[in-house]
């Protein structure tokens, strides 16, 4: 199965898929940081407004990279109930981590957007990330978007794990859905860490 050279190429491939549909007053929201370079290409192709929604992973105790949930700056956290059960964890045990990630989400939202208002109501919103593994971060972002009364919401990614796709009620557009997923980085020749400066540059 093919791979993408980088996030820009992935964004163009994703944009080509999305361009076949009609969109009403489209708003493309990238998930910082890696989703923003992909979202920039999509927004350019669809002639849409580009912005961000910041969702932060809530990591398992002692394993911060292993996401058991996610949270935005101003909505309740979304947890993966199956993972909590498997790790014998309760949401209450994660309250402190959740509060820390919510504060970081708020800080980054101000960094990326400042005090610029974001209008979601009655618009077609496309949430973009560079890939979908467990999907917990995307789920928290989608929850936040739905609270703001969009006309429609679509999750769009260049590559997605098949078993994660089946857990979403929101429509998902994915260019690649490999049988053996591994990790998002596996499907890119170049998968450097996206910096805050690159996010700000894309948004400007």
C-alpha positions as CSV (number, residue, x, y, z in Angstrom):
1,X,0.0,0.0,0.0
2,X,1.2,3.5,-0.8
3,X,2.6,5.9,1.7
4,X,2.6,9.7,1.8
5,X,5.8,11.7,1.3
6,X,4.8,14.2,4.0
7,X,1.8,15.8,5.6
8,X,1.5,18.3,2.7
9,X,1.1,15.5,0.2
10,X,-1.3,13.7,2.5
11,X,-3.4,16.9,2.8
12,X,-3.6,17.2,-1.0
13,X,-4.7,13.6,-1.3
14,X,-7.3,14.1,1.4
15,X,-8.5,17.4,-0.2
16,X,-9.0,15.6,-3.5
17,X,-11.4,13.2,-1.8
18,X,-13.3,16.0,0.0
19,X,-13.6,18.2,-3.1
20,X,-16.0,15.8,-4.7
21,X,-18.7,16.8,-2.2
22,X,-20.7,20.1,-1.9
23,X,-19.9,22.0,1.3
24,X,-21.9,24.8,2.9
25,X,-19.8,27.7,4.3
26,X,-17.0,25.2,5.1
27,X,-14.8,25.5,8.1
28,X,-11.7,23.3,8.3
29,X,-10.4,22.7,11.8
30,X,-7.0,21.1,12.2
31,X,-5.9,19.2,15.3
32,X,-2.6,20.7,16.5
33,X,0.0,20.1,15.9
34,X,0.3,17.5,13.2
35,X,-3.1,17.9,11.8
36,X,-2.7,21.5,10.9
37,X,-0.3,21.1,7.9
38,X,-2.8,18.6,6.5
39,X,-5.8,20.8,7.2
40,X,-4.0,23.8,5.5
41,X,-4.0,21.8,2.2
42,X,-7.6,20.9,2.6
43,X,-8.8,24.4,3.4
44,X,-6.8,25.7,0.3
45,X,-8.5,23.2,-2.0
46,X,-12.0,23.8,-0.7
47,X,-11.5,27.6,-0.4
48,X,-12.5,27.3,3.2
49,X,-11.7,29.0,6.5
50,X,-8.9,27.3,8.4
51,X,-8.7,27.2,12.2
52,X,-7.9,24.8,15.0
53,X,-9.6,22.9,17.8
54,X,-7.1,21.9,20.6
55,X,-7.8,18.5,22.2
56,X,-5.3,17.0,24.6
57,X,-4.7,13.3,25.3
58,X,-5.2,12.1,28.9
59,X,-2.5,9.5,29.4
60,X,-2.5,6.5,31.6
61,X,-0.7,6.8,34.9
62,X,3.0,6.2,34.3
63,X,2.4,6.0,30.5
64,X,1.5,9.5,29.4
65,X,1.7,8.5,25.7
66,X,-1.0,5.8,26.1
67,X,-4.2,7.8,25.7
68,X,-7.2,6.7,27.8
69,X,-9.2,9.8,27.1
70,X,-8.9,13.4,25.8
71,X,-10.2,16.8,26.7
72,X,-10.6,20.3,25.2
73,X,-10.2,23.6,27.0
74,X,-13.9,24.0,27.9
75,X,-15.8,20.7,27.7
76,X,-16.0,17.6,29.8
77,X,-13.4,14.8,29.1
78,X,-14.1,11.9,26.8
79,X,-12.8,8.5,28.0
80,X,-12.4,5.2,26.3
81,X,-14.4,2.9,28.6
82,X,-12.9,-0.3,27.3
83,X,-9.3,1.0,28.0
84,X,-10.3,2.2,31.5
85,X,-11.7,-1.3,32.3
86,X,-8.7,-3.0,30.8
87,X,-6.3,-0.9,33.0
88,X,-8.6,-1.1,36.0
89,X,-8.9,2.7,36.2
90,X,-11.7,5.1,37.1
91,X,-12.3,8.6,35.7
92,X,-11.8,10.0,39.2
93,X,-8.2,8.7,39.3
94,X,-7.5,10.7,36.2
95,X,-9.0,14.0,37.5
96,X,-5.6,15.7,38.1
97,X,-4.2,14.7,34.7
98,X,-7.4,15.8,33.1
99,X,-7.2,19.2,34.8
100,X,-3.6,19.6,33.7
101,X,-4.4,18.7,30.0
102,X,-7.4,21.0,30.0
103,X,-5.2,23.9,31.2
104,X,-2.7,23.1,28.5
105,X,-5.4,23.0,25.9
106,X,-6.6,26.4,27.0
107,X,-3.0,27.8,26.8
108,X,-2.5,26.4,23.3
109,X,-5.9,27.7,22.1
110,X,-4.9,31.2,23.1
111,X,-1.5,30.7,21.5
112,X,-2.9,29.6,18.2
113,X,-6.1,31.7,18.0
114,X,-5.6,34.6,20.4
115,X,-9.0,36.2,21.0
116,X,-10.2,35.7,17.4
117,X,-13.8,34.4,17.5
118,X,-14.7,31.1,15.9
119,X,-18.1,30.7,14.2
120,X,-19.3,27.1,13.9
121,X,-23.1,27.4,14.0
122,X,-24.9,26.3,10.8
123,X,-21.6,25.6,8.9
124,X,-20.2,22.4,7.5
125,X,-17.2,21.6,9.7
126,X,-14.4,19.3,8.6
127,X,-12.1,18.1,11.5
128,X,-8.7,17.1,10.1
129,X,-5.8,15.2,11.7
130,X,-2.7,13.5,10.2
131,X,-4.0,10.1,11.1
132,X,-6.5,8.1,13.2
133,X,-5.1,5.5,15.6
134,X,-7.3,5.1,18.7
135,X,-9.3,8.2,17.8
136,X,-9.7,9.4,21.4
137,X,-8.4,12.9,20.7
138,X,-10.6,13.3,17.6
139,X,-13.6,12.1,19.7
140,X,-13.0,14.9,22.2
141,X,-12.7,17.5,19.5
142,X,-15.9,16.2,17.7
143,X,-17.7,16.4,21.0
144,X,-16.6,20.1,21.4
145,X,-17.6,20.9,17.8
146,X,-21.1,19.4,18.2
147,X,-21.8,21.6,21.2
148,X,-21.5,24.6,18.9
149,X,-24.4,23.6,16.5
150,X,-22.7,23.0,13.2
151,X,-24.8,22.2,10.1
152,X,-22.7,19.0,9.6
153,X,-19.5,17.5,10.9
154,X,-17.0,15.3,9.0
155,X,-13.8,13.8,10.4
156,X,-11.1,13.6,7.6
157,X,-7.7,11.9,7.8
158,X,-5.2,10.6,5.3
159,X,-4.8,7.3,7.1
160,X,-7.0,5.4,9.7
161,X,-7.0,2.2,11.6
162,X,-10.0,0.1,10.4
163,X,-11.1,-0.9,13.9
164,X,-11.1,2.7,15.1
165,X,-13.3,3.8,12.1
166,X,-16.1,1.5,13.2
167,X,-16.4,3.2,16.6
168,X,-17.4,6.6,15.1
169,X,-21.0,7.8,14.5
170,X,-19.6,10.9,12.8
171,X,-18.9,10.4,9.0
172,X,-15.2,9.7,8.4
173,X,-13.3,10.3,5.2
174,X,-10.0,8.4,5.0
175,X,-7.6,8.0,2.0
176,X,-5.9,4.9,3.4
177,X,-7.4,2.2,5.7
178,X,-4.6,-0.4,5.9
179,X,-5.3,-3.9,7.2
180,X,-2.2,-3.8,9.4
181,X,-2.1,-0.2,10.7
182,X,0.8,-0.1,13.2
183,X,1.2,3.6,13.8
184,X,0.3,6.8,12.0
185,X,4.1,7.5,11.3
186,X,4.4,4.3,9.4
187,X,2.4,5.7,6.5
188,X,4.6,8.7,6.0
189,X,8.1,8.9,4.5
190,X,8.7,12.0,6.6
191,X,6.9,12.5,9.9
192,X,8.7,15.2,11.7
193,X,7.3,16.8,14.9
194,X,5.2,19.8,13.8
195,X,6.3,23.0,15.8
196,X,4.1,25.8,17.2
197,X,5.8,28.1,14.7
198,X,4.6,25.9,11.8
199,X,1.1,25.9,13.2
200,X,1.0,29.7,13.5
201,X,2.5,30.1,10.0
202,X,-0.3,27.8,8.6
203,X,-3.0,29.8,10.4
204,X,-1.7,33.1,9.2
